[in-house]
């Protein structure tokens, strides 16, 4: 190999290693599961958090679930509903939170859909049949269930004390649990799980997205 070819090969190798390093950095920053993921509480005013026992249990359950660092993957349906391979989606955060408070949303949504098929058919694709293993993992079905069985609250984020830890916030095709930590403006963060380049399980989502629903269970 001539000196010129060796130089070209060395440059190509260096470029490849650089690209690999950048890719690994992107993975660690944006895609890899996070440890120590809780945000610091930035609110300096009076205590605004007065969660019910159920609300605190929901929050604790959601946090405990995300402490396992689930990978985002909504491509599969599992027998029994709950993912068994270390993956999850946004609705799984809510399911684990509700489970910690003694509520099995898989069973509750399935029973409610069979009790009133028309309520769920209004937002379902034509001809869709009930499936207990996936229905509770679809945001549209949770909205129907919450509208029927949970306390619907304000969607005005400026009413900061109305948002309590363990409440459920619904966005377009997304859902999360209200945190016990707040931004400097008093608006609480949201505990959630999302795909793509999400790099935090706790974010200032209420200030970033259109809020479609705000519910309290229990």
Secondary structure, 3 states (H helix, E strand, C coil): CCHHHHHHHHHHHHHHHHHHHHHHHHHHHHHCCCCCCCCCCCCCCCCCCCCCHHHHHHHHHHHHHHCCCCEECCCCCCCCCCCCCCEECHHHHHHHHHHHCCCCHHHHHHHHHHHCHHHHHCCCCCCCCCCCCCHHHCHHHHHHHHHHHCEECCCCCCCHHHCCCCCEEEECCEEEEEEEEECCCCCEEEECCCCCCCCCCEECHHHCCCCCEEEECC
